Amino acid sequence: MFTGIVEEIGLIKSFDGHRLVVECSKVLDGTQVGDSIAIDGCCQTVVDMNSNTFTADVSSETLRITKGFKTGEAVNLERALTPNTRIGGHIVQGHVDGVAKYIGDMTFELPQELDKYIVYKGSVTVNGVSLTVSKNVNQTFSVAIIPHTLDNTNLKYLKSGDFVNIETDIIGRYIEKFLSTQNNVSNINENFLKENGFI
């Protein structure tokens, strides 16, 4: 679990389609093989490390659902939460829901299936950064971002047409699941309502 507060910008030293090597410094402090680090919001397991890099094995599912990784790319990094970590952002799983396209002025276009989870003044994770939605209309959303966040994340490098990883707020997805009847058996039907005087 993460908070969406980026600790540093790392650099992808190499990626062969399966194994990813990231150059960094701060997130290596206290990190051990087997720990989790979010790379642009995507939770990855450290399988090897040295004084200035860590290595992760990337699954085909990760490549299918995210924008992917490119050698030489700057990426946002965050270590997993510890019990005494302050949650300065929001609850972030590191499980990317899909990608959105940057269309300028901190505005993003996203797939229809994700749009329902974007809520005005709610939380959204963009490339692993916890942000507040400032506008949501016609499958686009804009985010409020302060200069400090922009300066300390790879969002400052975005160009129109670039793709970003999106994780929607987990709370909204849980509420949808709890309220859904298609996956739950319900004894409430029209006959029940008639028999009990509701209609």
N, C-alpha and C positions, 0 to 999 in steps of 0.2 A: 504494500500500500504506500501511496505517495501523497504529497500535498499540492503539487503543481508549482512549487517555489523552486525555480531553477538554481542550482548551486554553481554551475560554471558552463561555459561553452567549450565543448571538446571538438576534436578534429578526427574524422574518419581517415585513418592511415591506409587501410586496405579493406576491401570487401570482395570476395570471390563468388558471391551468390549464396554462400552458406556460412562462412566464418568471417566475423567482423572484428577488426582491431581498431580501438579508439584511443587516441592520444589525449591525455588529460593530466590533472594533478590533484585538485582538491578532493574529488570523489574517491580517490584511491586511499585517502586517509582512513584507516580502520577497516577497509574493505578486505574481504577474504574470498577465496574461490568458493562459489556456491551462493554468494550474496546477489541481490538484485539491484540493478541500476536501470532507471528509465532513460531511454535514448529517444529524444523527441517524443516523449510520452509513451513509449513502448517498453514495457518491462522486459528486461533481458537478464539472463543469468551469467555471472562472471565464471568462465571456465579456465581462464589463465590470466596472469597479470605479472607486470614487473614494475619498475620504479616510475614509469611514465605512460604506460598503456594498460588496457585490459582487453580481453578477448571474449566474445560471446558467439555461440552458435545460433544462427537465425533459422527458424522453422519456415516451411513453405506457407503455413497459415499466416504467419507474420507478414511475409512478403505479399500475400494475396490481399490482406486487409489494409495495409499501410501504404504510404507513398514510397517505401523502400529506402535503400541506403546507397550512397555514391561515394567513392573514394575522393577525398579532398573536401567533402561537405562539412560545414560547421553544424554541430548538433547540440541541443540542450540536454544537460545531464542532471540527474537527481538521484541520490541514494534513497533506498527504502526507509520508511519511518522506523524509529525506535520508540520504546515506551515513553521516553522523556522528551520527544520531539514536539515542538510547538506546531500546531496545525495553522499555518498562516494563510493557506489558500483554501482548498476544500478537499473532500475525500476523493482521491484519484486512485484508480486501480492499476493503471498502466496497461489497460486492455483497450486498445484503440478500436473505435467503432467503425471508422471509415476515414475517407479523405474529403477535404473541401478545397475549392479553388480560390486563391486570393485574387480579388478583383480591384484592389486599391483602397486606400484610406481605412485600413484595418477592417475591411469588409470581406466576407467570404461567402461563396456560393456552395451549398451542400446538397447531397442527394435528398430526395423527398422523404425516404424512410427515416432519415435522421432529423429532419426539420421539426417534427412533432416534439422532440426532446429539448429543443432550444426555447428558453423562456426569458422574456424581457426581465432584466435585472437578476437573472439566474446565473449559475456558474457553467463554464465550458472550459475544456482543456484544449489548447491549440499548440501543437508541437511540444506538449508536456507543460505548457504554461497555464496556470490557473488564471482565468480572466472573467470579467463580468460582462454579460451581454447588454449592450446599450441600445440595440435596435434589432428587430426580427421581422422581416417581411418578404414574401414571395421567394421562399427557399434561400434567403440570404440573411446573414446576421453580421452585425458590427460589434466590436468590443471596445470597452474603455481601457486605455492603457496609459500608464504614467511613464515619464521619461526614464526613470530608473529601470523599470521592467524592460523597456525597449532597448536600453543601452546594454543590458546584461543578459539578453537572450538572442537567439538567431532570428527573431522576428524582424530585427532591424535590417536584415538582408533580403526580405521578401520583395519580389517583383511581381507585377501583374501576370497572372497565368501560372504562377507557382502553386504547387499542391502542399497541403499541410495535413498532419495527422489530427484527427478530432476524437476526443472522448467526451461523450455527453455525461450529464450528471447522473450518477447511479441511483440517486433517490427517486428521480422521475421514472426510471425504468422499473424499479421495484414496485412503485405505486401502480404503474400500468399492469404489471403481472398480477398483483393482488386484486385489482378491480376487474380483471379479465375473467369472463366465464367460459371462454372457449377451451381453456386448459383445466377447468375445474368442473366437477359434477355438481349440478344444482337441482334441487327438488322444486324450485319455484317456477311454476308455469302458469298458463292461463287458468287451468282447472283449479289449481291451488288458490289462486287469487279469488276466484268466484266462490269456492267453498268457504273461504275465510272472510267473505264480505268486503273485499277490497274493490271488486268491480261487479 
